[in-house]
Amino acid sequence: MATLWGFVIIAGPLLLLLALVAGRFLNKNSRVSRAETEAATKRVRDEQAAEDAAREPR
């Protein structure tokens, strides 16, 4: 039983580290995607602001 816990204590953090490193390297296109997301968000907010301004009574 002690051997199993030793394996869990050593292998657990190593697997977590491996998953984090793999996620970081597999997500290299996030900068391009982030820029596209920011541009789309700005466009939608501008459209919503224009619609809200058109609806407001004067």
Stockholm file with secondary structure:
# STOCKHOLM 1.0

chainA/1-58         MATLWGFVIIAGPLLLLLALVAGRFLNKNSRVSRAETEAATKRVRDEQAAEDAAREPR
#=GR chainA/1-58 SS CHHHHHHHHHHHHHHHHHHHHHHHHHTTTHHHHHHHHHHHHHHHHHHHHHHHHHHSCC
#=GC SS_cons        CHHHHHHHHHHHHHHHHHHHHHHHHHTTTHHHHHHHHHHHHHHHHHHHHHHHHHHSCC
//
